[in-house]
Amino acid sequence: AAISRRMVESKSKAPHFYVSTDIEMEAVTAANNALNEGKSGDDRVTITAWLVRALAQSLAAAPALNAVWSGETLERVDQINIGIAIAIPDGLIAPALLDCATKDLATISSELRDLVTRTKANKLKPAEFSDATFTLSNLGGFPVTQFTAIVTPPQVAILATGRSEQRAVVRDGAVVARQMLTATLSADHRAVDGALVATFLGDLKSRLESPEGLA
């Protein structure tokens, strides 16, 4: 019920707008497969970890999106704490992976796994409940291509990602198959404008399509 109230509050108070981009995932998928070669179970890195790593870098370059409302005042936050939307029996919760900008891919992957485990065991720390500055909602494990998400108060933006899948795209005048992912950013228009969001998504797209700086 509390989650429902917050979502209703968000949609009624925050003027949402939505911007989408298609990201080619060939390079990051290949890098992830190489990284996971010979690994099994909990040692394997997921695509979600790559998304979080790229988001942390892009948010550092666009601090206006790493902000929260305090009453009627918008406050930028130095620490990048990315909420991860996780399904639980009672609904949905988005605990925070704290200080993401200071962590490498392996650390993010390990802490993501631990965060999911503790969320489902109801063992989250207080800061993980309340300190998220931005949220990622990734439905990559479902047959979902694209969706929009509601901004989580008091944050100003949330990224929604569908599954990474083979699609027909045009490259150099030829139709080819490529691994693609659609990312949609929902943002509070009181805090940011469309040009900033478009620039942010372009930066995120570039980092994932050329992932050498993420590993």
ChimeraX attribute file (.defattr): number of C-alpha atoms within 10 A of each C-alpha:
attribute: neighborCount
match mode: 1-to-1
recipient: residues
	/A:1	8
	/A:2	6
	/A:3	13
	/A:4	11
	/A:5	9
	/A:6	16
	/A:7	17
	/A:8	12
	/A:9	13
	/A:10	20
	/A:11	15
	/A:12	10
	/A:13	12
	/A:14	19
	/A:15	14
	/A:16	19
	/A:17	18
	/A:18	18
	/A:19	16
	/A:20	19
	/A:21	15
	/A:22	15
	/A:23	21
	/A:24	23
	/A:25	22
	/A:26	19
	/A:27	15
	/A:28	22
	/A:29	19
	/A:30	11
	/A:31	16
	/A:32	19
	/A:33	16
	/A:34	11
	/A:35	14
	/A:36	15
	/A:37	9
	/A:38	9
	/A:39	12
	/A:40	9
	/A:41	7
	/A:42	11
	/A:43	13
	/A:44	17
	/A:45	23
	/A:46	19
	/A:47	18
	/A:48	19
	/A:49	22
	/A:50	25
	/A:51	19
	/A:52	24
	/A:53	28
	/A:54	25
	/A:55	27
	/A:56	24
	/A:57	19
	/A:58	23
	/A:59	20
	/A:60	17
	/A:61	14
	/A:62	15
	/A:63	15
	/A:64	20
	/A:65	25
	/A:66	26
	/A:67	23
	/A:68	23
	/A:69	15
	/A:70	10
	/A:71	8
	/A:72	6
	/A:73	8
	/A:74	16
	/A:75	15
	/A:76	14
	/A:77	15
	/A:78	13
	/A:79	19
	/A:80	25
	/A:81	24
	/A:82	28
	/A:83	25
	/A:84	22
	/A:85	18
	/A:86	18
	/A:87	13
	/A:88	13
	/A:89	6
	/A:90	8
	/A:91	10
	/A:92	12
	/A:93	16
	/A:94	22
	/A:95	26
	/A:96	28
	/A:97	24
	/A:98	20
	/A:99	15
	/A:100	22
	/A:101	21
	/A:102	13
	/A:103	14
	/A:104	14
	/A:105	19
	/A:106	17
	/A:107	14
	/A:108	24
	/A:109	23
	/A:110	16
	/A:111	16
	/A:112	20
	/A:113	16
	/A:114	13
	/A:115	21
	/A:116	19
	/A:117	13
	/A:118	14
	/A:119	20
	/A:120	14
	/A:121	10
	/A:122	10
	/A:123	10
	/A:124	16
	/A:125	13
	/A:126	10
	/A:127	13
	/A:128	18
	/A:129	15
	/A:130	14
	/A:131	20
	/A:132	28
	/A:133	28
	/A:134	28
	/A:135	28
	/A:136	23
	/A:137	22
	/A:138	21
	/A:139	19
	/A:140	18
	/A:141	9
	/A:142	9
	/A:143	11
	/A:144	15
	/A:145	16
	/A:146	17
	/A:147	17
	/A:148	19
	/A:149	20
	/A:150	24
	/A:151	25
	/A:152	25
	/A:153	20
	/A:154	20
	/A:155	24
	/A:156	28
	/A:157	30
	/A:158	25
	/A:159	24
	/A:160	22
	/A:161	26
	/A:162	22
	/A:163	19
	/A:164	23
	/A:165	18
	/A:166	15
	/A:167	14
	/A:168	12
	/A:169	14
	/A:170	11
	/A:171	10
	/A:172	6
	/A:173	7
	/A:174	9
	/A:175	11
	/A:176	12
	/A:177	13
	/A:178	18
	/A:179	18
	/A:180	20
	/A:181	22
	/A:182	19
	/A:183	25
	/A:184	21
	/A:185	25
	/A:186	23
	/A:187	27
	/A:188	24
	/A:189	15
	/A:190	12
	/A:191	18
	/A:192	15
	/A:193	13
	/A:194	13
	/A:195	10
	/A:196	13
	/A:197	22
	/A:198	16
	/A:199	13
	/A:200	20
	/A:201	23
	/A:202	15
	/A:203	19
	/A:204	22
	/A:205	22
	/A:206	15
	/A:207	22
	/A:208	23
	/A:209	16
	/A:210	14
	/A:211	19
	/A:212	11
	/A:213	10
	/A:214	18
	/A:215	14
